[in-house]
Amino acid sequence: MKITITDPTLIGDLVDALGRWHWPVAERGRDYVLVDIPAGVPKDAAQLELALFIQVWLARHPDVEAVADRII
């Protein structure tokens, strides 16, 4: 899943937060990351959990917006 945020200075914070929760993540651009679904986790459940995680992260960064796009 590709996650793009409106404040590129917070990409490192997002990567660190995802890493602490054991999400396979790679910083790919100035303002986006790619997050893989862990092996053995149902795709729908992982996408829901990731969406909830992003909402919690955004609550800690109220001036930032994020867009998540599925990568097939």
C-alpha positions as CSV (number, residue, x, y, z in Angstrom):
1,M,0.0,0.0,0.0
2,K,1.3,3.4,-0.9
3,I,0.8,6.1,1.8
4,T,1.4,9.7,0.7
5,I,1.5,12.5,3.3
6,T,1.2,16.3,2.9
7,D,4.2,17.1,5.1
8,P,7.4,15.5,3.8
9,T,9.3,16.4,6.9
10,L,7.3,13.8,8.8
11,I,8.1,10.9,6.5
12,G,10.8,9.7,8.9
13,D,8.4,9.8,11.8
14,L,5.9,7.8,9.9
15,V,8.5,5.2,8.9
16,D,9.7,4.9,12.5
17,A,6.1,4.5,13.8
18,L,5.3,1.8,11.3
19,G,8.5,0.0,12.1
20,R,7.8,0.0,15.8
21,W,4.6,-1.8,15.0
22,H,6.4,-4.3,12.7
23,W,5.0,-3.1,9.5
24,P,7.3,-3.8,6.5
25,V,7.8,-0.3,5.2
26,A,10.1,1.4,2.8
27,E,10.5,5.2,2.2
28,R,10.2,5.5,-1.6
29,G,9.8,9.2,-2.3
30,R,10.0,12.6,-0.7
31,D,6.4,12.3,0.5
32,Y,5.4,8.7,0.4
33,V,6.1,5.2,1.7
34,L,5.3,1.7,0.6
35,V,3.9,-0.7,3.2
36,D,3.8,-4.4,2.6
37,I,1.3,-6.8,4.1
38,P,3.1,-9.2,6.4
39,A,3.1,-12.8,5.3
40,G,0.3,-14.9,6.7
41,V,-2.0,-12.0,7.5
42,P,-5.3,-11.8,5.5
43,K,-5.1,-8.9,3.1
44,D,-8.5,-7.3,4.1
45,A,-7.6,-7.5,7.8
46,A,-4.2,-6.0,7.2
47,Q,-5.5,-3.1,5.2
48,L,-8.1,-2.3,7.9
49,E,-5.5,-2.4,10.6
50,L,-3.1,-0.2,8.6
51,A,-5.9,2.3,7.9
52,L,-6.6,2.5,11.7
53,F,-2.9,2.8,12.4
54,I,-2.7,5.7,10.0
55,Q,-5.7,7.5,11.6
56,V,-4.1,7.2,15.0
57,W,-0.8,8.6,13.6
58,L,-2.7,11.4,11.9
59,A,-4.4,12.3,15.2
60,R,-0.9,12.9,16.6
61,H,-0.1,15.2,13.6
62,P,-3.3,17.2,13.1
63,D,-1.8,19.5,10.4
64,V,-1.0,16.5,8.1
65,E,-3.2,14.6,5.7
66,A,-2.6,11.2,4.3
67,V,-3.8,9.3,1.2
68,A,-3.5,5.5,1.0
69,D,-3.6,3.8,-2.4
70,R,-3.6,0.0,-2.8
71,I,-0.8,-1.3,-4.9
72,I,-1.7,-4.5,-6.7
